[in-house]
């Protein structure tokens, strides 16, 4: 059965957590904080999902205005389905939903640092992060 891709098909928090765990992305996401995970699923304006029958095998979760910037916050593919082009297809479908001037932006996981340049992304040396538990210095 071929992989089926869906745009903004509702997925449950449990399905989302499960695919994160099966992809290793759960190591860098608050999967034990249910309220946070619920917010992540409920407040994402763009979610592209990959399905093998009724099994969620991949997801690209983005925060975007659809016009200028799209932050691809989570890109997860079940380990058993990796190296089949699912991650690339999720990104292609994400980009297809965006306006012609909208940039796709992401932070690479350490293990994927070299992957994104290989598929056409340009590294950007000026990204900055202020973690929730950190404060601006004023």
Beta strands, then each sheet from edge to edge (+ up, - down):
strand 1: 4-7
strand 2: 46-52
strand 3: 55-64
strand 4: 69-77
strand 5: 103-105
sheet 1: 1+ 2- 3+ 4- 5-
end
